[in-house]
């Protein structure tokens, strides 16, 4: 093997490094220029939505693409709090659907022109593995120290709702874990690692067969309103409003109700 | 005379730009994110944020679990590295490849795999619970297991490399003089590859300290028992990015101090 390396072996990493830093500075400029691009007819809508909306919104996305040929809907599902932070930091989202008004507020604080509308409400249920090993059948069973319970962290909407519901019931529950989002909490139940968890009714329906849901009266004290908004600087412009329109339409309501959400 | 030689050496040793330019680009690439943290840190509220009890709690948990995970990796990983480097057995190449699996596996997937084996309904976990009443998920021991799983390959690879590079004639000489294989390992091999073991342990410890995905998946996230610094950073990012920056800085500072201390003590020792 020759000792001499061809020049490009050195030039390549340098060019890459320079190219990358060039890209870095080009991105903000590009996103600032997108409203002009939207006028030319951007055909992509980027929707940031709470993890609990995964099933229903994926279905609505298909409806939207069918009704607007040539468009595609891209989803970013995750914890509402994370998504809100990403949008506040300038992530290129067109529509934001959050699982709580508090997380939506992060976005409206950053850009006050946003006008969110409540489109559905969601309630908590107790989720237990399908064989219910700890024989949980009401909320106060969760306070039993022998029952392993997973809750969402208080910083995310499902955790805030869980605290509210447990407070309303006057119960002291010591969970074994505080999960980052509702899907992670549900996974712990599906795998049988915990005996019970507080998740949304919609998540129990989505995981039908793998977990059992138990309704409890205190859930009414901790109902989550879901707000949705087209973002003021939406790169997709009009299309963003149209997607929000679909979610608020009778057709949207139909899909969401089937997933277990309640009308506001 | 001595000074002149020194000067000549320096002049002739001027590093070529073909190496210096990419080296500086590489350095900038690695250091700029750190600068970003420092620039955005909330310096005015820093003291009161540091005084929050959960910071110390998470830091303590991180240091303890990373250290125990490293000890566990040393205990199991050094013999494994020796086996791979010194013993001929069929399928050795396959075993060597398997050891690196946790390196290529996304940590979250590693966490799921650990749950499926050591979880309450896992292959081994089921038996652990019924026979000994031990459950690993959601415990500090679970954090250690997750960290060791992800970090041990760094140690094994580093020690195996050192073993392969070491001169085997010393071991052979010791054996000729009547030392048993265990004595040879303890008195000749191990001292010879000590720098490799230390470097591997440092890598392993650093990786364990930063471990996130396998920990949150396998051990969960609860303050005091399983919420290590990286988990606390992730959670803080949800609502208070500034608190996340503070936590990151704390983790960074402490690990730099410890690693720099070890470096002076061990790695660059002649």
Interface residues (C-beta under 8 A of the other chain):
Chain A: X10 X13 X14 X17 X18 X79 X81 X82 X85 X148 X150 X153 X155 X156 X175 X176 X177 X178 X179 X180 X184 X188 X191 X192 X193 X194
Chain B: X18 X19 X21 X22 X25 X26 X28 X29 X115 X116 X119 X120 X121 X137 X138 X216 X220 X221 X222 X223 X226 X234 X235 X237 X238 X239 X241
